[in-house]
Amino acid sequence: MALVNPLHPDHDKETQELAQFFNETLGFCPNSVLTMQHRPAISKAFINLNMAVMENQGRVTSALKRMIAWVSSNATGCRYCQAHAIRAAERYGAEQEQLDNIWEYRTHPAFSEAERAALDFSLAASQVPNTVNAELKERLHQHWNDGEIVEMLGVISLFGYLNRWNDSMGTDIEDGAVQSADQYLGKYGWEKGKHDGSTY
């Protein structure tokens, strides 16, 4: 079971209004946000940060941001966030071939060199200790400008928070996220783990 149970979606009206954002991204309000409502200032601040980070400024597409989130979540091992990220990538128009081959992004032809640099950045920045280095900096700047790199690191940092929150909380995973994870990640061994609503 989750460390702390989520509250009802209408517990805090301001959070409920802001959380409509997730109806577009995921098709439901995440249990993580419903749990944050125990301190509504946290739930509201988180949703506002999420909206700012995920705003599409141009070349760092909504789909790429969600794939960056998936790589970050995979690096840290948070199965809840892996499922959410792949579901959001699907809903934001990631190419089918990319969704089917996300684990092979470094070699699969569905991914461009610019996307590979972005996803390698996510992997390096999500590890502890951090492995971002001069070679990766050079690769990033071959394809992306400073503002775009800031957007990417915003996603990586947001999911650093979410990965710690959901893995520590053992957040119960929603059916919609499970469906997407089973479809795209199940063949690689994805399972609910502690997020299945019965064990912690």
Buried (B, 14 or more C-beta within 10 A) or exposed (E): EBEEEBBEBEBBEEBBEBBEBBEEBBBBBBBBBBBBBBEBEBBBEBBEBBEEBBEEEEEBBBBBBBBBBBBBBBBBEBBBBBBBBBBBBBBBEBEEEBBBBBBEBEEBEBBEEBBBBBBBBBBBBBEEEEEBEEEBEEBBEEBBEEEBBEBBBBBBBBBBEBBEBBBEBBBBBBEBBBEBBBBBBEEEEBEBBBBBBEEE
